[in-house]
Amino acid sequence: MNWNNNIWFCILMFMVMYVNAQEDLSKSEAIALALQHNFGILVASNDVKIAENNKDILNSGFLPTVSTTAGANYTQQTTVTGFPGVIDQNTGEPRPDIEIPNAETQRYNASVNLAYTLFDGMGRYYNYKRLKEQYNLSELEARETIENTIVQLFTVYYEVARLTQNTEILEETLTISRERLMRADYQFEYGQNSKLDVLNAQVDVANDSINLISINQQLKNTKRDLNVLLANKINNDFKVDTTVTFIPKLLLEQYITSAPENNVTLLQNQSIIEISAYDLKVSKSGYLPTVGLVGSYGWNENRNPASVFFPGNISDSYTFSAGINLSWNLFDGGTTSTLVQNSKIALSSQEIARNQIEMEVERDIANALGNYQNRLEVLEIQRQNVLTNETNFSRSRERYNLGQITAIEFRQAQINLILAETNLNAAKYDAKIAELQLLQLTGQLLNVEF
């Protein structure tokens, strides 16, 4: 008996030392790690950066385009000029042919050209506004990703907390069962009970040990799930904060009242409506003319070789030109009219969708509030249930030690207490997750402390 007790004592001390060696992972630290390393959030952040680049003035079409061209040509040729029937007066002989071998011609040119659209029917203006609104939409989409990740994060975080507290409950349960087994062994040695009592106590110790082993494995698996969300090392170990606080009722009512102005789904729909309105205005710009400004400055140089009748020469020319042009597509076969009609229909569809989304959000908030209130009531009932079972177990333990109740009755009281305590843990974290879901629907999830 003493040898077994020493083994269990060493195992218990090792578990205590192992727990103390674990690092604490607070709620704020978990959020910080997720915001910094979560894969989904990183991708959403990159999408925001792309949208930010797109809305820049460099992508607006408001700036002119400047281009330059340059060229060089080289020609080499040999020419032979004949004079048929021509007599040289000095010699009286036919005039000889004149050959100019390897005559080189060189031409160089360079120019700088400028083009600027003065007016395009306001198309680029509304497209620029559209790109800025697209950036706002990408920010809202990133916010939605962050909110979903935080809810997912705390769902796993609180599951780790629940399993941690349940592990503590089962450890205490196993300790009590071992004490009961030790007591049964002593009583059997002194003839105060039967071998059946010892066997029953051994069965309960075995069951409690199995339950503890199982929940420890569940706890390790859930911690790995949390490490994936945090993009952390898979087997990194830690302790979580098991304390839970709830938002005051009055403040929660204020959040619900302001939900239409803060709900991310409604804000996204409003942004999409704005984008559709800009699309319509861009389409209508096709009805108006386009006015553009062009300018050019160029240089040309020709290096000509000598010919039969003229000496070689070099000529340089410098050219500056500027102009304004107007184009007006009086009829494009109905393309612009079709674009305008389709843009109007798309805008109408988004406005219809908003009515549906408003009703769905209102329903979701009402359901989330009902679930939250229900879980708070369940939590309060479970708290009272734990107090009742603690009192019952304490009295049952006293009566069992006095031999007034059987081991089966004591075990039932112990099981009832375990169930009450684990149900309380589940109710506590279920209520907190329901609150987080309600805060997400009201658009306040990122504005509260955890």
VEXLOLO-949368 format. One line per field, with one value per residue (C-alpha): residue number from 1; residue in one letter; x, y, z. Coordinates in nm, 2 decimals, m for minus. Layout:
<recs>
n	(NUM	...)
res	(A	...)
c1	(X	...)
c2	(Y	...)
c3	(Z	...)
</recs>
This chain:
<recs>
n	(1	2	3	4	5	6	7	8	9	10	11	12	13	14	15	16	17	18	19	20	21	22	23	24	25	26	27	28	29	30	31	32	33	34	35	36	37	38	39	40	41	42	43	44	45	46	47	48	49	50	51	52	53	54	55	56	57	58	59	60	61	62	63	64	65	66	67	68	69	70	71	72	73	74	75	76	77	78	79	80	81	82	83	84	85	86	87	88	89	90	91	92	93	94	95	96	97	98	99	100	101	102	103	104	105	106	107	108	109	110	111	112	113	114	115	116	117	118	119	120	121	122	123	124	125	126	127	128	129	130	131	132	133	134	135	136	137	138	139	140	141	142	143	144	145	146	147	148	149	150	151	152	153	154	155	156	157	158	159	160	161	162	163	164	165	166	167	168	169	170	171	172	173	174	175	176	177	178	179	180	181	182	183	184	185	186	187	188	189	190	191	192	193	194	195	196	197	198	199	200	201	202	203	204	205	206	207	208	209	210	211	212	213	214	215	216	217	218	219	220	221	222	223	224	225	226	227	228	229	230	231	232	233	234	235	236	237	238	239	240	241	242	243	244	245	246	247	248	249	250	251	252	253	254	255	256	257	258	259	260	261	262	263	264	265	266	267	268	269	270	271	272	273	274	275	276	277	278	279	280	281	282	283	284	285	286	287	288	289	290	291	292	293	294	295	296	297	298	299	300	301	302	303	304	305	306	307	308	309	310	311	312	313	314	315	316	317	318	319	320	321	322	323	324	325	326	327	328	329	330	331	332	333	334	335	336	337	338	339	340	341	342	343	344	345	346	347	348	349	350	351	352	353	354	355	356	357	358	359	360	361	362	363	364	365	366	367	368	369	370	371	372	373	374	375	376	377	378	379	380	381	382	383	384	385	386	387	388	389	390	391	392	393	394	395	396	397	398	399	400	401	402	403	404	405	406	407	408	409	410	411	412	413	414	415	416	417	418	419	420	421	422	423	424	425	426	427	428	429	430	431	432	433	434	435	436	437	438	439	440	441	442	443	444	445	446	447	448	449	450)
res	(M	N	W	N	N	N	I	W	F	C	I	L	M	F	M	V	M	Y	V	N	A	Q	E	D	L	S	K	S	E	A	I	A	L	A	L	Q	H	N	F	G	I	L	V	A	S	N	D	V	K	I	A	E	N	N	K	D	I	L	N	S	G	F	L	P	T	V	S	T	T	A	G	A	N	Y	T	Q	Q	T	T	V	T	G	F	P	G	V	I	D	Q	N	T	G	E	P	R	P	D	I	E	I	P	N	A	E	T	Q	R	Y	N	A	S	V	N	L	A	Y	T	L	F	D	G	M	G	R	Y	Y	N	Y	K	R	L	K	E	Q	Y	N	L	S	E	L	E	A	R	E	T	I	E	N	T	I	V	Q	L	F	T	V	Y	Y	E	V	A	R	L	T	Q	N	T	E	I	L	E	E	T	L	T	I	S	R	E	R	L	M	R	A	D	Y	Q	F	E	Y	G	Q	N	S	K	L	D	V	L	N	A	Q	V	D	V	A	N	D	S	I	N	L	I	S	I	N	Q	Q	L	K	N	T	K	R	D	L	N	V	L	L	A	N	K	I	N	N	D	F	K	V	D	T	T	V	T	F	I	P	K	L	L	L	E	Q	Y	I	T	S	A	P	E	N	N	V	T	L	L	Q	N	Q	S	I	I	E	I	S	A	Y	D	L	K	V	S	K	S	G	Y	L	P	T	V	G	L	V	G	S	Y	G	W	N	E	N	R	N	P	A	S	V	F	F	P	G	N	I	S	D	S	Y	T	F	S	A	G	I	N	L	S	W	N	L	F	D	G	G	T	T	S	T	L	V	Q	N	S	K	I	A	L	S	S	Q	E	I	A	R	N	Q	I	E	M	E	V	E	R	D	I	A	N	A	L	G	N	Y	Q	N	R	L	E	V	L	E	I	Q	R	Q	N	V	L	T	N	E	T	N	F	S	R	S	R	E	R	Y	N	L	G	Q	I	T	A	I	E	F	R	Q	A	Q	I	N	L	I	L	A	E	T	N	L	N	A	A	K	Y	D	A	K	I	A	E	L	Q	L	L	Q	L	T	G	Q	L	L	N	V	E	F)
c1	(0.00	0.27	0.46	0.15	0.08	0.44	0.39	0.07	0.23	0.52	0.29	0.08	0.39	0.51	0.17	0.18	0.54	0.43	0.14	0.35	0.60	0.34	0.32	0.01	m0.18	m0.41	m0.71	m0.54	m0.23	m0.43	m0.60	m0.27	m0.11	m0.42	m0.41	m0.04	m0.01	m0.35	m0.34	m0.69	m0.63	m0.30	m0.47	m0.74	m0.48	m0.31	m0.65	m0.68	m0.33	m0.43	m0.75	m0.54	m0.31	m0.60	m0.75	m0.43	m0.42	m0.17	m0.45	m0.72	m0.66	m0.63	m0.26	m0.12	0.08	0.43	0.62	0.95	1.07	1.41	1.56	1.87	1.91	2.23	2.26	2.57	2.55	2.78	2.66	2.79	2.68	2.73	2.72	2.64	2.73	2.90	3.25	3.51	3.62	3.97	4.05	3.80	3.72	3.38	3.33	3.41	3.16	3.17	3.17	3.10	3.18	3.05	2.85	2.71	2.37	2.28	1.95	1.87	1.55	1.41	1.08	0.88	0.51	0.24	m0.13	m0.39	m0.76	m0.93	m1.28	m1.42	m1.78	m1.69	m1.62	m1.28	m1.41	m1.68	m1.44	m1.20	m1.48	m1.57	m1.22	m1.22	m1.55	m1.40	m1.12	m1.38	m1.55	m1.23	m1.17	m1.52	m1.44	m1.12	m1.31	m1.56	m1.27	m1.12	m1.45	m1.51	m1.16	m1.20	m1.53	m1.36	m1.06	m1.26	m1.47	m1.16	m1.00	m1.30	m1.31	m0.95	m1.06	m1.36	m1.15	m0.89	m1.14	m1.30	m0.95	m0.91	m1.25	m1.16	m0.82	m1.00	m1.25	m0.97	m0.80	m1.12	m1.17	m0.81	m0.87	m1.19	m0.99	m0.73	m1.00	m1.17	m0.83	m0.77	m1.13	m1.09	m0.77	m0.93	m1.25	m1.48	m1.61	m1.61	m1.38	m1.67	m1.63	m1.26	m1.34	m1.61	m1.36	m1.10	m1.35	m1.43	m1.06	m1.01	m1.30	m1.19	m0.84	m0.97	m1.18	m0.89	m0.66	m0.93	m1.00	m0.62	m0.60	m0.90	m0.72	m0.40	m0.60	m0.79	m0.47	m0.33	m0.65	m0.58	m0.22	m0.33	m0.55	m0.26	m0.02	0.19	0.40	0.15	0.27	0.33	0.18	0.02	m0.24	m0.55	m0.74	m1.06	m1.22	m1.53	m1.70	m2.02	m2.12	m2.36	m2.72	m2.77	m2.46	m2.57	m2.90	m2.72	m2.52	m2.84	m3.00	m2.71	m2.67	m2.80	m2.52	m2.25	m2.33	m2.06	m2.30	m2.53	m2.22	m2.09	m2.43	m2.44	m2.09	m2.19	m2.49	m2.25	m2.03	m2.33	m2.44	m2.09	m2.10	m2.42	m2.27	m1.96	m2.19	m2.37	m2.04	m2.05	m2.31	m2.08	m1.78	m1.41	m1.17	m0.80	m0.48	m0.17	0.18	0.51	0.87	1.10	1.45	1.57	1.92	2.02	2.38	2.38	2.69	2.82	2.66	2.75	2.61	2.59	2.84	2.76	2.55	2.42	2.07	1.90	1.54	1.35	0.97	0.72	0.35	0.04	m0.32	m0.66	m0.90	m1.26	m1.44	m1.80	m1.95	m2.29	m2.41	m2.23	m2.48	m2.66	m2.37	m2.38	m2.75	m2.73	m2.46	m2.68	m2.99	m2.79	m2.63	m2.97	m3.09	m2.78	m2.84	m3.20	m3.10	m2.86	m3.13	m3.37	m3.10	m3.06	m3.42	m3.36	m3.03	m3.19	m3.46	m3.21	m2.98	m3.28	m3.38	m3.03	m2.99	m3.32	m3.23	m2.88	m3.02	m3.27	m3.00	m2.78	m3.05	m3.15	m2.79	m2.75	m3.06	m2.92	m2.59	m2.76	m2.95	m2.63	m2.46	m2.74	m2.72	m2.35	m2.41	m2.68	m2.46	m2.16	m2.37	m2.51	m2.17	m2.02	m2.29	m2.27	m1.90	m1.94	m2.21	m2.00	m1.70	m1.94	m2.07	m2.42	m2.45	m2.31	m2.03	m2.28	m2.47	m2.15	m2.04	m2.37	m2.34	m1.99	m2.11	m2.39	m2.13	m1.91	m2.20	m2.31	m1.96	m1.89	m2.24	m2.16	m1.84	m2.02	m2.30	m2.05	m1.85	m2.17	m2.31	m1.99	m1.97	m2.34	m2.25	m1.96	m2.19	m2.44	m2.16	m2.05	m2.40	m2.42	m2.09	m1.92	m1.70	m1.38	m1.48	m1.49	m1.23	m1.22)
c2	(0.00	0.25	0.17	0.25	0.57	0.68	0.62	0.82	1.10	1.12	1.12	1.40	1.61	1.57	1.69	1.99	2.07	2.02	2.26	2.52	2.50	2.59	2.95	3.15	3.25	3.54	3.64	3.96	3.77	3.51	3.80	3.97	3.64	3.58	3.93	3.90	3.54	3.39	3.28	3.40	3.74	3.78	3.71	3.96	4.22	4.16	4.21	4.55	4.65	4.57	4.77	5.06	5.05	5.05	5.36	5.56	5.87	5.68	5.44	5.70	5.82	6.18	6.20	6.26	6.00	6.09	5.87	5.90	5.75	5.75	5.59	5.56	5.44	5.37	5.31	5.23	5.22	5.24	5.44	5.45	5.74	5.71	5.97	5.80	6.00	6.27	6.37	6.51	6.84	6.82	6.48	6.43	6.09	5.97	6.10	5.83	5.70	5.84	5.59	5.68	5.37	5.30	5.62	5.64	5.79	5.84	5.94	6.01	6.11	6.15	6.29	6.33	6.30	6.40	6.30	6.42	6.36	6.69	6.55	6.20	6.25	6.22	5.85	5.85	6.07	5.82	5.53	5.69	5.72	5.36	5.24	5.43	5.27	4.93	5.00	5.06	4.74	4.54	4.69	4.57	4.23	4.22	4.32	4.04	3.79	3.92	3.90	3.54	3.45	3.59	3.41	3.09	3.16	3.20	2.90	2.69	2.90	2.85	2.48	2.46	2.64	2.41	2.10	2.24	2.29	1.96	1.80	1.96	1.82	1.47	1.49	1.58	1.30	1.05	1.17	1.11	0.77	0.67	0.78	0.57	0.27	0.32	0.33	0.02	m0.17	m0.07	m0.17	m0.50	m0.57	m0.51	m0.71	m0.41	m0.46	m0.72	m0.77	m0.65	m0.29	m0.30	m0.43	m0.16	0.11	m0.03	m0.02	0.34	0.43	0.26	0.45	0.78	0.72	0.64	0.95	1.16	1.01	1.07	1.43	1.50	1.38	1.59	1.89	1.83	1.80	2.12	2.31	2.20	2.33	2.66	2.66	2.63	2.93	3.13	2.99	2.87	2.55	2.26	2.11	2.44	2.40	2.67	2.76	2.96	3.21	3.04	3.35	3.48	3.81	3.93	4.26	4.47	4.44	4.82	4.84	4.54	4.70	5.01	4.79	4.62	4.96	5.08	4.75	4.88	5.14	4.89	4.54	4.45	4.27	4.58	4.80	4.58	4.59	4.97	4.98	4.75	4.98	5.28	5.08	4.99	5.36	5.46	5.19	5.34	5.69	5.55	5.38	5.71	5.89	5.70	5.94	6.25	6.35	6.31	6.60	6.54	6.74	6.62	6.76	6.66	6.78	6.61	6.63	6.49	6.48	6.36	6.30	6.26	6.16	6.35	6.28	6.34	6.68	6.78	6.78	6.59	6.77	6.75	6.88	6.91	6.99	7.06	7.02	7.13	7.05	7.08	7.01	6.95	6.68	6.60	6.27	6.20	5.87	5.98	5.62	5.30	5.05	5.06	4.94	5.23	5.21	4.84	4.91	5.18	4.96	4.67	4.90	5.03	4.67	4.58	4.88	4.78	4.43	4.55	4.77	4.48	4.26	4.53	4.48	4.11	4.15	4.40	4.15	3.86	4.07	4.17	3.81	3.69	3.95	3.85	3.48	3.55	3.76	3.49	3.22	3.44	3.51	3.14	3.04	3.29	3.14	2.79	2.92	3.05	2.72	2.52	2.74	2.66	2.30	2.28	2.44	2.18	1.89	2.02	2.02	1.67	1.53	1.68	1.52	1.19	1.19	1.24	0.97	0.73	0.78	0.70	0.39	0.53	0.49	0.24	0.29	0.29	0.58	0.77	0.71	0.83	1.16	1.19	1.14	1.39	1.65	1.58	1.62	1.94	2.09	1.99	2.12	2.45	2.48	2.41	2.65	2.93	2.90	2.85	3.17	3.36	3.23	3.33	3.68	3.70	3.60	3.87	4.12	4.03	4.08	4.42	4.52	4.56	4.26	4.45	4.73	4.54	4.39	4.02)
c3	(0.00	0.09	m0.23	m0.44	m0.25	m0.32	m0.69	m0.71	m0.50	m0.75	m1.04	m0.88	m0.81	m1.17	m1.30	m1.07	m1.18	m1.55	m1.51	m1.34	m1.63	m1.88	m2.01	m1.95	m2.27	m2.18	m2.39	m2.51	m2.60	m2.80	m2.99	m3.06	m3.19	m3.41	m3.56	m3.63	m3.75	m3.85	m4.21	m4.30	m4.15	m4.33	m4.66	m4.59	m4.50	m4.84	m5.01	m4.83	m4.95	m5.31	m5.28	m5.13	m5.42	m5.66	m5.51	m5.54	m5.77	m5.98	m6.08	m6.13	m6.49	m6.38	m6.45	m6.80	m6.99	m7.10	m7.35	m7.54	m7.86	m8.02	m8.32	m8.54	m8.90	m9.08	m9.46	m9.66	m10.04	m10.35	m10.65	m11.00	m11.23	m11.60	m11.88	m12.21	m12.52	m12.32	m12.45	m12.22	m12.37	m12.24	m12.36	m12.63	m12.48	m12.35	m12.00	m11.75	m11.49	m11.14	m10.86	m10.50	m10.29	m9.94	m9.90	m9.55	m9.46	m9.09	m8.95	m8.58	m8.41	m8.06	m7.92	m7.60	m7.63	m7.38	m7.38	m7.12	m7.11	m7.01	m7.00	m7.05	m6.95	m6.58	m6.62	m6.46	m6.17	m6.08	m6.14	m5.90	m5.64	m5.71	m5.64	m5.31	m5.21	m5.32	m5.07	m4.80	m4.89	m4.87	m4.52	m4.42	m4.56	m4.37	m4.05	m4.11	m4.14	m3.82	m3.64	m3.76	m3.66	m3.31	m3.26	m3.38	m3.17	m2.85	m2.92	m2.92	m2.64	m2.41	m2.50	m2.37	m2.06	m2.01	m2.06	m1.82	m1.54	m1.61	m1.58	m1.24	m1.14	m1.25	m1.08	m0.76	m0.82	m0.87	m0.55	m0.36	m0.52	m0.43	m0.07	m0.07	m0.21	0.06	0.33	0.19	0.19	0.56	0.65	0.47	0.65	0.98	0.89	0.88	0.53	0.25	m0.05	m0.26	m0.12	m0.22	m0.57	m0.62	m0.51	m0.75	m1.04	m0.96	m0.95	m1.28	m1.44	m1.30	m1.43	m1.78	m1.78	m1.67	m1.94	m2.21	m2.11	m2.10	m2.46	m2.56	m2.39	m2.59	m2.92	m2.85	m2.77	m3.10	m3.27	m3.10	m3.21	m3.57	m3.53	m3.38	m3.65	m3.35	m3.31	m3.31	m2.98	m2.80	m2.45	m2.24	m1.98	m2.05	m1.85	m1.71	m1.58	m1.76	m1.73	m1.90	m2.06	m1.84	m1.95	m2.00	m2.22	m2.43	m2.49	m2.63	m2.86	m2.99	m3.05	m3.26	m3.45	m3.79	m3.80	m3.70	m3.83	m4.08	m4.32	m4.35	m4.39	m4.67	m4.85	m4.82	m4.97	m5.26	m5.33	m5.35	m5.59	m5.80	m5.81	m5.93	m6.20	m6.33	m6.35	m6.52	m6.78	m6.84	m6.91	m7.25	m7.36	m7.33	m7.55	m7.47	m7.49	m7.49	m7.51	m7.69	m7.72	m7.87	m7.89	m8.13	m8.28	m8.61	m8.76	m9.11	m9.21	m9.59	m9.79	m10.09	m10.43	m10.78	m10.79	m10.42	m10.14	m9.81	m9.55	m9.20	m9.11	m8.77	m8.71	m8.39	m8.38	m8.12	m8.17	m7.95	m8.01	m7.87	m7.99	m7.93	m7.99	m7.94	m8.01	m8.14	m8.18	m8.07	m8.17	m7.83	m7.62	m7.38	m7.35	m7.26	m7.00	m6.84	m6.83	m6.68	m6.42	m6.31	m6.27	m6.07	m5.84	m5.79	m5.71	m5.44	m5.29	m5.28	m5.12	m4.85	m4.74	m4.71	m4.52	m4.28	m4.19	m4.16	m3.93	m3.72	m3.69	m3.61	m3.34	m3.18	m3.20	m3.06	m2.78	m2.69	m2.69	m2.47	m2.22	m2.21	m2.15	m1.87	m1.70	m1.75	m1.60	m1.29	m1.25	m1.28	m1.02	m0.77	m0.87	m0.79	m0.45	m0.38	m0.50	m0.30	0.01	m0.07	m0.14	0.17	0.39	0.20	0.26	0.63	0.65	0.44	0.67	0.96	0.78	0.76	0.38	0.13	m0.11	m0.40	m0.25	m0.19	m0.55	m0.68	m0.48	m0.62	m0.98	m0.93	m0.82	m1.11	m1.35	m1.18	m1.19	m1.56	m1.66	m1.49	m1.68	m2.01	m1.93	m1.84	m2.16	m2.37	m2.24	m2.31	m2.67	m2.71	m2.59	m2.84	m3.13	m3.02	m3.00	m3.35	m3.49	m3.32	m3.47	m3.13	m3.11	m3.18	m2.94	m2.61	m2.38	m2.33)
</recs>
